[in-house]
């Protein structure tokens, strides 16, 4: 597997299409991978991870990473599928073209935002590309769940997406139609999106900023936490084996391989957090170009055997069947 290709069981379309699944649309940091500077200012010792993007197609390269984003393919009790998107970042359109087509995702039924930073929201304009066409915007809006803080910020960033009525003399222009719904930054205040219940998991994304993760799933307990530097006690309790109950799957932030960072967990802190929370399984997201998918998963395979918790780096396009 040293050519950088994605293993068939992870990169190809699974034959198990009847149940629910998690599809990793993006697993990279805000600047994504490859890092542009590694390609436009190449040195005598080029970056191995980033230089792969010049020779290996993204669909075969697990080191090609878009902005962190998850699509939940939720199979309801009646067999109907609902598609719930967590975060809509700068690389959203590319993710639609690459992974919606591969995994046969026909639409987005609801959207949940972790926070309002660029890598989580700057694809919102392109939501219209996955909505029915109407030159007069005469379509049902897509529910979008956000905190009040994020809502206030998005009203400034995207006033035309928030505006309810046209001003006098204003022309109709086709834009994404969104039904904005406020959620609380509180573990005790769950909400329902497309039939699936979510519990907000407030975490610190730097000491001056609250970001949301989410706990979901009744048959399998899944926590998705993409941007975190520290866990408040109530949030940690809700997702720890010794507190609210063991997670079946923890999807967790890890930015750099070494050291620490003021707004994200890095690899050493991520592994310490996993040992502390003790989920059955963990998949890591948010990686920079410091991570090499194959080599670091080899390290994690040994770590997992030693610690008794399965941990791997996720990759863009990964589909994980799961009973929700």
Number of C-alpha atoms within 10 A of each C-alpha: 7 6 11 21 17 22 12 10 10 16 19 16 15 13 6 10 13 11 17 21 20 20 22 23 30 30 32 30 24 21 17 22 23 23 19 12 10 17 15 8 8 12 9 5 6 12 17 14 22 21 15 18 20 10 10 16 13 19 17 19 22 28 32 26 30 28 28 29 28 24 22 23 24 23 21 15 9 6 11 10 18 22 22 24 22 25 29 30 25 22 23 26 19 14 22 19 10 16 22 20 11 14 17 10 16 12 17 19 18 20 24 23 25 27 25 22 16 15 23 24 22 19 17 22 17 17 20 18 14 16 19 14 14 12 11 11 16 11 14 11 16 18 19 22 24 23 22 14 15 18 21 13 14 20 13 11 15 15 11 16 18 18 12 11 8 11 8 6 6 8 9 10 12 13 20 22 24 22 15 17 13 14 19 19 21 14 18 12 12 17 15 11 18 15 13 17 14 20 23 25 29 25 25 18 21 17 12 7 13 20 25 26 26 22 22 18 18 11 10 14 20 24 25 24 22 32 27 27 22 21 15 11 9 16 20 20 15 21 22 19 16 13 13 13 15 20 22 17 20 24 23 24 27 30 28 20 19 11 11 15 14 12 17 22 28 22 20 14 20 20 19 12 17 20 14 13 21 23 25 17 19 24 18 24 29 29 30 24 24 17 19 19 21 19 11 14 17 13 12 18 15 13 16 17 11 10 12 14 18 19 26 22 22 26 28 31 29 23 24 16 16 20 15 20
